[in-house]
Amino acid sequence: MENRMSIVELVAQVLKIDSEEVLKFDEEKSLKELGVTSLKAMELIVLIETKLGVGLDDEDLELEKIDTIKELCVLYNKYKQ
């Protein structure tokens, strides 16, 4: 899935790890287990908006709504054109 790979690459970039490590991570587990802090989550959101060209509504930026790779993919798909 192209969208998933884009999200995986951005997560890897924020965490400064190899994307292969993120690919092995269960997409339904909390990103906190991978090392994503609230600050890194906001950095990830900024990257999604700038690198993937989507504008996210504030209501979708609650950390509980974007805590997994799967949730990030759903969010991205909601806004992509």
Secondary structure, 3 states (H helix, E strand, C coil): CHHHHHHHHHHHHHHCCCHHHHHHCCCCCCHHHHCCCHHHHHHHHHHHHHHCCCCCCHHHCCHHHHCCHHHHHHHHHHHCC
